[in-house]
Amino acid sequence: MNGGDVAAAAPAPPLEWKFSQVFGERAAGEEVQEVDIISAIEFDKTGDHLATGDRGGRVVLFERTDTKEHAGSRRELERMDYPVTRHPEFRYKTEFQSHEPEFDYLKSLEIEEKINKIRWCHMPNGALFLLSTNDKTIKFWKVEEKKVKKISNLNIDPSRAIANGSMPSSSVSSSQKQYLANGCYTDGSSGCLSNDFSFPPGGLPALHLPVVSSSESSVAAKCRRVYAHAHDYHINSISNNCDGETFISADDLRINLWNLQISNQSFNIVDVKPANMEDLTEVITSAEFHPTHCNMLAYSSSKGSIRLVDLRQSALCDSHSKLFEEKEAPGSRSFFTEIIASISDIKFAKAGRYILSRDYMTLKLWDINMDSGPVSTFQVHEYLRPKLCDLYENDSIFDKFECCLSGDSLRVATGSYSNLFRVFGCAAGNTEATTLEASKNPMRQVQTPSRPSRYLSSSITRVVMRGAESPAVDANGNSFDFTTKLLHLAWHPSENSIACAAANSLYMYYA
């Protein structure tokens, strides 16, 4: 199914999600260390590798194992109609320390090691390449398996070692003896065979060459480049370009364009910093390159708007090509309106026609060909609206939830509190709205999705509101735990499989 046909796709039946794996599961009552909390998740384009970053600056890689049980790649097996019945299974591959805590002496500022984002890069050979960033510094990593070569067997009988020309360890050191270019010693000692020596018939069966074996292999991670000193504010996004050569990094006020091969120079392409900082009204919250057009990118703001930028228009892209924002309903403004409108994450659909955005209360799906309003709006946790004052006081209202789309662009997903995440169907007529818990029993929190209410907005755009629940309670009538939040999740690029982070645990589900 092409991602460009989301709105025209036929309704798909709701998926039944099942538990697949968990890594780093903690025992009941076990205290979670701050450095172990997962802060980034990303599948590579093939779906065969998964990377996670944590607050301790570590990057952990997992590789898929279920496709290796049969000869050939998964794509070849599908071409041959080979029955692929197993769900995706991953195993731990390696981990490395990507970032260390630093201190900026000029600004008297501590730079924590927490990994903010991970992005996989184009892999021209068998090695893996990825970008990782903390608040200030981006690093380009190469991870490859290296076979350890060693001399494993000399095949010499120890009892005959001296008789076959080997010298005992107590003999005179060769460093104390002068030798000629042909390897013989100047004193005529037996450093080489004499001229009258002749091999007996059949040769010397006791003389064997050493055997070099490379049976063992180790995974090595090497930092190839460091992209530093280009951001005055905290980096919130990095995104690879489809040209395989460039990427962008974004902080609160600027977006920089880098070449992967050049670490000491970047180009500032978006700058929203006003001449007087007192005039600052919005900041950049997320940025992403278009998946197929290398000249296009989108970035979101704290005012709930998304700007589409064309790099062909000018070197400094302060003026946007298109602006996507939803008009505020009359009489709905409150103290929290701007706070909850801030977009925390945006993602392009696979074909690039649609953009998914996440603000504090909703998911919105936008058509880049229609800037009058979102195509669909999904209510994630509407029952929290009466509690916005409490959420503001404990700073939970500033939590930044990520979002993701399925590879076929038929479904979207995002996280919530109490380690819950929600999956919505986004095809026309699809009312799927599933609530799952990040545990070994994901369907424990399932509720029957309510019928979507449809209305026409002021721009005559049909908007679908789905997943609204009863106020002030969760799916089971329980009060929410705001300390357990599911901020990070990723959808497999070609299958219905989701990886999500609950504190230090990585849960994986399939349907």
N, C-alpha and C positions, 0 to 999 in steps of 0.2 A: 504494500500500500504506500503510495507516494505521500510524503508529508505535506505536499502542496494541496492535497485534496481533503483536508481535515473537515471543512464545513460541509462538503458534499458526500462524505462517507456514510455508508449505511450503518445504522445502530448495531453495535456489537454486543453480544451477551455479556453480563457482568463476569469478571474473572473470579475464580476461587483461589485465593492465595494460600500457599502452604509454606511452612518453615523449611529452610534448606540447611543453613549452617550458622554457627556463631563462633566468632573468634574473640578471645579475651573475656569470656563470660565470668562474671564475679559471683562469688558465693553470697548467700543471704547474710546481710549485715556487714559484708566486707566494705571497708572504706576505700573510696576511689581516690587515688593520688591525682593532684591537679595536672601534673605533667603527662599523665596517661590519657587524658580526655581527648578524643578524636576531634579534630577541627577542620578536616578537609577529606573529601572522598571523590575519586574520579576513575571511571573506566577508560581504557584506551579505545581507539576506534574499532578494533576487531572484537573487543569484549573478552579477549583472552587474558588480559591483565587488569588488575585493580590496584590502585594506590591509595593509601590513607596517610594523612599527616596528623600530628598531635601537638599538644601545647608544649611538649618538651623538645620540639624542633626535630623530631624523628620522622622519617618517611618509611613506611612499611609497604612492601610489594607482595601481592598474591598472584599466583598464576593458575589458570584453569587446567584441570586434570581430566575431566570426563571425555574431552575430545581426543586425548592422547591414547585412549584405550583401543582405538581403531586406526588402521593405517590411513594416511591421507588427512587432509584438512577437512574441517566441517563443511566448508563450501563445496569441496569435491564430493563428499558423501551425500550432500543434498542434491547435487547434480545427478548422482547415480541413484537417487531415490532410496538411499540407505536409511533404514528406520532409526532415526535419532530419538530415542525415548527418554533418555536421562536428562534430568534438570542440571543446570550449570553447577559444577562443584569446583571449589578453589582450594588451594593449599598455600601455606606460607612459603614465600620464595626467599626474601632477604629483607633486611632493614639497614638503614644507615642514618647517621646524624647529619641532617641537612643544615641546620642553623644552630648557632650558639648564642647565648645571651651576650649583648654588647652594651656599651655605654657611650653616648654621644657627649663628649666633653665640652663641645662648643655650646650645646643647648642644655647641658646638665640633665640629660634625658636617658632613661633606661630603655633599651630596645629589647623586648622579650623575644624569645626564640620561637614562639608559636607559629606554626605553619598556617597561613591564611588561605592559600590556594595552591592547587597542584594541577598542572596541565601536561598531558602527554604530547610529545612532538612526533614528527614524521620519522619513521624507523627505516632507513635505507638498507640496513643489513640486519644481522641477527641480534644486534644490541638494542637495548631499550634506552630511549631518550625522554627526559621529562624536565619541566620547569617547576620550581618550587619557590615560594616567596614568604617572607615574614612581613613585618610592618615597613621595612625599609630596603631590604636587599633581595634581589632575585638571583637564583642560581640555576645553571644548566647542568644536568647530570647525565652521565652515561653509565648504564648498568649492563654488564655483560658477563657471561659465563666463561671462565678461563680454565682450561685443563692444566692441571699441575703435572709437569713432566719430571720424572725422577728415574735414576738408575736403580732398577728394582732387583736385578739378578745378574751376577757375574758368571754363574755356572762353572765355578772353579772349585775343585776339591781342595778344601783347606789343608789337608795333609800333604798335598803335592804342590802347594803354592810356591814354596821356596825352590823346590826342584825345577819348577817351570820358569824360573827367571825372576820371580818376585823377590825383592830384597826385604829382609826383616826390618822392623821398625828401629832397631838399634844400629843400623848401618849408617855410614857417613851421610849427612844431609847433602842433597844435590846442590843446594845453594852455596855450599862451601867448595864446590868442585867446578873448575872451568871446563866448559864443553864447547865442541865445535858446531858449525852450522848443520852438519849432518846428524847431530844428536849424540855422537860419541864423545867421551870425555878425553881430555888431553893427556891424562896419565895412563891411557890405555886400558882402563878398567872396563868391566863388562857392562857398560851402559848401552851397548848395542851388540848386535851379532857380529862375530868375527868374519873375515873374508873367506876363511876355509870352512865355514859352517854350511852344511847341506841338510835340507829337510829329508827325513826318512820317507820311504815309500808310504803313501797314505796320509802324509802330513802329520800334524801334531793334534791328535783328537782331544788332548787335554786343554788346548788353547782355545778359548772362546771370547768373542767380543761381548762387552756389557750390553744388556738389554734396556732400552729406554721405554718406559711405559707412561701412559697418560690416562690412566683409568679414573683418577679422581678429578673432580671439577669443583671450582669454587666460584661464587658470584661476587664480583667486585664492582663497587660503585665509585666513580671518579667524577669530581667536579671539573667540568671542562671550562666553564666561564662564570664570572660573577658580574652581575649588572647592578652597580651600586651608585649612591650619591646622586640620584636623579629625582628623588621625591622628598619634598619638605613635610608632607603629611603622610598618614598611614596608607599603605597600599591596600586597596580593597578588592582589586580584580587584576587578573592577567588572562590573556586570550590569544591563542595561536591564529595566525592567518592561514587560509587555505592554500596560499602560495608556497607554504613550507619554509619560507625564508625569514618572515617577520612576525612580530607579536607586539601586543600593546600591554601597557601596565597603567592602571588608573588609581589615583588617590582622590581625596575629597575635592580637589580643585583643578587637577590637571590630568590629561591623558597623554602618555608618551609612546612613540613608535620606535621599536628597536629592530635591528637586524640580529639574527641569532649568532652571526659570526663576529659581530662587533660589540664589544662589551663596554667600551669607553666613550660611546657616543649614542645619543638618542635624540629624537626630534619631538618637540612638543606640538601636538596637533589639536588639542583642545585645552583651553585655559579659561576658566570661569571666575578667576580671582578678580574681584573689583579693585579699583584704585584705592578705595578706602574700605577696609575690612568691616567697618560699621555698616556698610551698605550690602553686606552679604546676606542673601535671602535663601539660597539653596546650595546644596553640595551634590557632587557626583557620588552615587552609591554603588553602581555596578556598570560594567562595560563588556561588550562581547562583539567579536568579529562575525560577519555573515559567514555561514558555512560553505557557500559556493562562490560568492562574489568577493574577490580580494580587495575591492575598493570600498566596500561598505562596512560600517560598524554601527552599533547602537549603544547608547548609554542612558542610564536612568538617573533620576534625581530624587532628592528628599521631598520634593513637592508632588510626587506621584506622576511625573511626566517621563516619557521616553522619547529621545531624539535620535533620528536616523541620520547618519552622516555619510557623505560621499567624498572620498579622498581626492577625487578628480576635480572637484570644484575649486579648491584652494589649498595651499600648504597649511594654513591655520584654519581649522574647521570650527570656528566659533559660531558660524551660521549653519543651521541644520537644514537638511533636505526636507524632512517631515517631522512633525511633532504629534505625538500620541498622548492624549490626556482625556480623562473623563470629566465632563462638566459636573460641577457640584450641584446637588439637588437643592432647590430653594428652601430655606428654613432649617437645613440640616447641619449647619455649621456649629461647632462647639470648640471648647478649649483643646480637645484631643484630635480635631479633624486633621490638622496638618501632620501631627505625629504619626497617626495610623495610616496616613496616605503615603508615607515615605516608602519607596520601593527598595526592598532589600536584595533582590536577585532578579535577573532576567536571563532567559535562555531562548535561542532560536530553535525552531523546529528543524528537522533534518534537511528538508528541502529549502528552508530559508524564507518561506512565505509568511510564517506565523511567528510571533514573539510571545512567550509566556512570561508574565511578571508576577512577583509575589510582594504584596504589602502586608501590613500586620494582620489584617482581618480576612483578606481575600486573595484568590488567584484570579488573574485576568488573562484572557487569550486575545491577542491583537492580530489583525490582518494588516500587513504593511501596505496593502493597496487601499486601505480604508482608514483614514485618520479621524473619523467622526466619533469613534468610541470603540470599546472592546467588543469582540464578537460574542464572548461568553464571560460570565463572572461566576466564580465558585466560592461560596461561603465556607471558610475553613473552620472557624470557631466563633460563630455569631453569638453564642451564649455568653461570651466574655464581655460583650458590649456594656452590660450594666456594671461590670467590675473594672472598667478602665481607670477609675480613680485609684483603686488598690494596685493595679498593674503599674501605674505611673509612680506611685510611692515606692514600690520595691524594684523599680527600674526594668521590670519585665517587658514593659511596653516598647522598650528599645531593642529587644531581641531581634536578631536578623535570621529569618528562616530562608532556607534555600528551596528551589523548586526544580523539577525535571520533567521531561517528556519522554514517552516511550519511543522506540525506534520507528514505529509506524505512525507516530503522531496521533494516535487515536485516544490516548489517555495521558493524564498529567498527575503529578503527585507532589506533595509537600508535607512538612512536619507540623506538629503542634505540641501541646504540653502533655504531661503524664506519659511521655514516651510513645505518643500516638502519632500516626501519620495517615494521611487521607489520599485516596486514589479516586479520580473523577474521570468519567468518559466525556470526551469533548467533541465527538461526532454529532451531527445534527440529529436530534431525537433521542439521543442516549442520555438516560437519567441516572447512570451509574454513579454512586457516591458511597464509597466503602471506607470505613474506619478500621484501622488495624493497629495492633499494639506491638511494639518492638520487644517481643518475647518469643519463647518457643511455641506459644499458642497464639498466633497473631489474630485469629478470628474471635478472640474472647471479647473484644470490644465492639463487635459488629452491631450495627443498627440498621433498621429498614430505612432506606433513603426516602425522604419525602418527595412527593411529586414536585417537579420544578414549577415555579411560578414564572410566567412569561409576561413581559411588558415591553412597550415601545418607548425608547428613550426620546429625548427632545430632538435628537438628530435622526429619528425614524430608523434607528439601528436596533435590530432585534437582539436583545440581551437575555441570556438564560441565567437565572439565579438558582443554584443547586446546592443541596446539602445543608440547608438551614435547620438548626435543631432547636429544641425548647430552651428558653433562656436560663442562665445561671447554673445549669448542670451539664455534665458530660453525657455521653451516650448511655451510660448506665445509671444516671442520676447521682453520680458521685461528685464531690467537689474536686477541683483540679489541683494537681501538685505542680506549682510553677517552678520548682527547683529541678524537676526532671523534664527536660525539653529536648525534642528531636529536631535539631537545626540542620543537620547535614544528611543528604541522601543522594543517590545516583541511580539512574535506570540503565540497564544493559542496552547497548546500542542496537541489538538485533533481536532480542528475546524479551519476554515478559519476566524479567528478573530485577529485583530492587535490592540494593545494598544501602543500609542506613546505620547511623551511629547513635547509640544510646550511651552517653558518657564514654567509658573506655571500651565498650563492647561493640563489635561489628556484627550486625545481623543481616542475613541474606534470605530472601524469599523468592518463590517462583510461582507462576500460575500457568 
